[in-house]
């Protein structure tokens, strides 16, 4: 294998690592948003509006979001963010 071929393979592996890292970060971000939505739901069921949870939720969905190549994952991320926006809009924070 030529040196150019090795460079190409290394470049492709690096690109794959970047894409997988992006995907992992977005899955983690979505999980964090879902956790905050659950915290908010529990506080509402207890008859209390947790302002801190709302503000944290707002910051989380405003944080930079990276696009992912997986269409199904992208759809799930969109749905999670939409649900978070709805909860914030109900409380007139958006």
Backbone as CSV, one residue per row, in Angstrom:
resi,resn,N_x,N_y,N_z,CA_x,CA_y,CA_z,C_x,C_y,C_z
1,UNK,0.852,-1.176,0.000,0.000,0.000,0.000,0.895,1.236,0.000
2,UNK,0.530,2.202,-0.815,1.330,3.415,-0.905,1.078,4.302,0.298
3,UNK,1.983,5.246,0.493,1.850,6.196,1.597,0.588,7.033,1.437
4,UNK,0.227,7.379,0.217,-1.001,8.139,-0.043,-2.239,7.348,0.352
5,UNK,-2.213,6.031,0.116,-3.336,5.173,0.487,-3.511,5.105,1.992
6,UNK,-2.410,5.055,2.707,-2.456,5.030,4.176,-3.013,6.346,4.695
7,UNK,-2.562,7.448,4.097,-3.083,8.761,4.500,-4.589,8.849,4.287
8,UNK,-5.055,8.299,3.177,-6.485,8.334,2.884,-7.271,7.520,3.906
9,UNK,-6.752,6.342,4.261,-7.426,5.504,5.257,-7.462,6.216,6.606
10,UNK,-6.357,6.814,6.999,-6.310,7.546,8.270,-7.280,8.731,8.262
11,UNK,-7.366,9.405,7.128,-8.293,10.534,7.025,-9.735,10.060,7.166
12,UNK,-10.073,8.934,6.519,-11.432,8.390,6.624,-11.745,7.947,8.050
13,UNK,-10.763,7.336,8.714,-10.977,6.920,10.100,-11.191,8.135,10.994
14,UNK,-10.427,9.186,10.742,-10.582,10.409,11.523,-11.955,11.019,11.316
15,UNK,-12.435,10.985,10.077,-13.769,11.519,9.780,-14.835,10.695,10.480
16,UNK,-14.686,9.369,10.462,-15.634,8.500,11.132,-15.643,8.773,12.637
17,UNK,-14.459,8.989,13.230,-14.374,9.308,14.660,-15.101,10.607,14.974
18,UNK,-14.963,11.603,14.090,-15.639,12.889,14.286,-17.149,12.693,14.223
19,UNK,-17.620,11.927,13.233,-19.060,11.696,13.087,-19.613,10.919,14.271
20,UNK,-18.890,9.904,14.717,-19.346,9.117,15.863,-19.341,9.959,17.135
21,UNK,-18.341,10.819,17.281,-18.283,11.708,18.435,-19.454,12.684,18.433
22,UNK,-19.778,13.214,17.287,-20.908,14.132,17.139,-22.205,13.423,17.513
23,UNK,-22.355,12.205,17.014,-23.556,11.424,17.298,-23.664,11.160,18.799
24,UNK,-22.564,10.761,19.431,-22.560,10.502,20.883,-22.921,11.748,21.668
25,UNK,-22.348,12.888,21.276,-22.632,14.140,21.984,-24.102,14.515,21.879
26,UNK,-24.692,14.315,20.706,-26.092,14.680,20.516,-27.032,13.719,21.251
27,UNK,-26.669,12.445,21.315,-27.464,11.488,22.087,-27.386,11.848,23.570
28,UNK,-26.209,12.204,24.043,-26.041,12.615,25.444,-26.847,13.883,25.717
29,UNK,-26.781,14.841,24.799,-27.522,16.103,24.944,-29.022,15.829,25.005
30,UNK,-29.517,14.961,24.127,-30.935,14.614,24.120,-31.334,13.946,25.430
31,UNK,-30.480,13.062,25.932,-30.757,12.414,27.211,-30.831,13.409,28.348
32,UNK,-29.940,14.383,28.330,-29.955,15.419,29.361,-31.228,16.249,29.302
33,UNK,-31.681,16.581,28.096,-32.922,17.346,27.937,-34.102,16.519,28.442
34,UNK,-34.126,15.223,28.116,-35.209,14.361,28.592,-35.200,14.266,30.120
35,UNK,-34.016,14.185,30.710,-33.917,14.151,32.172,-34.498,15.431,32.777
36,UNK,-34.198,16.553,32.174,-34.704,17.830,32.684,-36.215,17.921,32.505
37,UNK,-36.737,17.403,31.392,-38.188,17.368,31.200,-38.853,16.486,32.260
38,UNK,-38.223,15.377,32.591,-38.756,14.488,33.630,-38.746,15.196,34.990
39,UNK,-37.666,15.903,35.281,-37.584,16.668,36.527,-38.708,17.704,36.594
40,UNK,-38.946,18.350,35.474,-40.015,19.346,35.398,-41.382,18.691,35.619
41,UNK,-41.606,17.538,35.001,-42.868,16.822,35.156,-43.100,16.448,36.621
42,UNK,-42.082,15.959,37.278,-42.207,15.565,38.683,-42.543,16.774,39.551
43,UNK,-41.896,17.906,39.280,-42.183,19.102,40.077,-43.618,19.580,39.837
44,UNK,-44.088,19.493,38.591,-45.462,19.907,38.287,-46.487,18.979,38.942
45,UNK,-46.191,17.689,38.970,-47.088,16.742,39.630,-47.152,17.003,41.135
46,UNK,-46.066,17.551,41.666,-46.033,17.907,43.083,-46.653,19.264,43.363
47,UNK,-47.136,19.927,42.315,-47.801,21.216,42.486,-46.860,22.402,42.533
48,UNK,-45.615,22.195,42.128,-44.619,23.261,42.170,-44.029,23.436,40.775
49,UNK,-43.854,24.678,40.364,-43.163,24.938,39.107,-41.706,25.218,39.458
50,UNK,-40.840,24.352,38.983,-39.421,24.453,39.276,-38.779,25.427,38.279
51,UNK,-38.647,26.688,38.690,-38.083,27.715,37.806,-36.660,27.381,37.380
52,UNK,-35.886,26.822,38.286,-34.504,26.463,37.955,-34.480,25.423,36.831
53,UNK,-35.363,24.431,36.914,-35.429,23.403,35.869,-35.825,24.020,34.532
54,UNK,-36.755,24.967,34.564,-37.178,25.632,33.325,-36.036,26.425,32.700
55,UNK,-35.328,27.173,33.518,-34.218,27.984,33.001,-33.110,27.084,32.469
56,UNK,-32.811,26.014,33.188,-31.784,25.074,32.729,-32.212,24.430,31.416
57,UNK,-33.477,24.056,31.321,-34.005,23.462,30.092,-33.854,24.425,28.925
58,UNK,-34.182,25.673,29.156,-34.062,26.675,28.104,-32.614,26.790,27.637
59,UNK,-31.672,26.816,28.544,-30.253,26.908,28.177,-29.804,25.667,27.416
60,UNK,-30.318,24.515,27.827,-29.917,23.274,27.173,-30.362,23.227,25.718
61,UNK,-31.572,23.676,25.436,-32.030,23.594,24.049,-31.460,24.725,23.203
62,UNK,-30.989,25.784,23.856,-30.346,26.864,23.116,-28.886,26.548,22.816
63,UNK,-28.336,25.555,23.509,-26.936,25.178,23.289,-26.765,24.695,21.854
64,UNK,-25.573,24.862,21.336,-25.307,24.502,19.946,-25.655,23.046,19.677
65,UNK,-26.383,22.848,18.615,-26.769,21.507,18.209,-26.056,21.166,16.920
66,UNK,-25.471,20.003,16.893,-24.766,19.539,15.705,-25.698,18.645,14.892
67,UNK,-25.620,18.759,13.603,-26.400,17.889,12.729,-25.740,16.514,12.695
68,UNK,-26.564,15.488,12.620,-26.062,14.123,12.505,-26.570,13.524,11.207
69,UNK,-25.826,12.549,10.677,-26.172,11.936,9.397,-27.297,10.916,9.505
70,UNK,-27.589,10.457,10.692,-28.608,9.447,10.921,-29.982,10.127,10.945
71,UNK,-30.791,9.880,9.930,-32.093,10.556,9.805,-33.030,10.219,10.963
72,UNK,-33.012,8.976,11.422,-33.885,8.598,12.550,-33.462,9.317,13.822
73,UNK,-32.176,9.365,14.092,-31.681,10.077,15.266,-32.010,11.558,15.153
74,UNK,-31.837,12.124,13.979,-32.159,13.535,13.768,-33.633,13.795,14.070
75,UNK,-34.504,12.885,13.643,-35.929,13.022,13.919,-36.236,12.973,15.409
76,UNK,-35.593,12.072,16.124,-35.795,11.974,17.568,-35.305,13.242,18.259
77,UNK,-34.147,13.737,17.849,-33.616,14.976,18.428,-34.592,16.129,18.198
78,UNK,-35.158,16.206,17.007,-36.131,17.253,16.698,-37.357,17.151,17.610
79,UNK,-37.847,15.929,17.808,-39.023,15.731,18.652,-38.742,16.120,20.107
80,UNK,-37.575,15.773,20.598,-37.224,16.106,21.981,-37.149,17.613,22.153
81,UNK,-36.494,18.290,21.228,-36.396,19.745,21.322,-37.770,20.396,21.210
82,UNK,-38.611,19.886,20.323,-39.961,20.436,20.178,-40.732,20.301,21.486
83,UNK,-40.638,19.154,22.141,-41.324,18.943,23.418,-40.815,19.934,24.460
84,UNK,-39.516,20.153,24.479,-38.937,21.102,25.429,-39.433,22.518,25.132
85,UNK,-39.486,22.894,23.859,-39.992,24.217,23.489,-41.453,24.387,23.903
86,UNK,-42.245,23.333,23.763,-43.655,23.393,24.160,-43.773,23.663,25.654
87,UNK,-42.982,22.956,26.449,-43.033,23.153,27.895,-42.625,24.581,28.269
88,UNK,-41.620,25.096,27.612,-41.192,26.472,27.881,-42.247,27.473,27.441
89,UNK,-42.867,27.204,26.294,-43.906,28.124,25.798,-45.104,28.135,26.736
90,UNK,-45.438,26.984,27.298,-46.541,26.932,28.251,-46.282,27.852,29.443
91,UNK,-45.042,27.976,29.777,-44.652,28.801,30.926,-44.204,30.198,30.488
92,UNK,-44.409,30.491,29.181,-44.096,31.790,28.584,-42.628,32.190,28.736
93,UNK,-41.734,31.198,28.605,-40.307,31.468,28.653,-39.687,31.550,27.264
94,UNK,-40.462,31.204,26.245,-39.927,31.249,24.877,-40.639,32.342,24.111
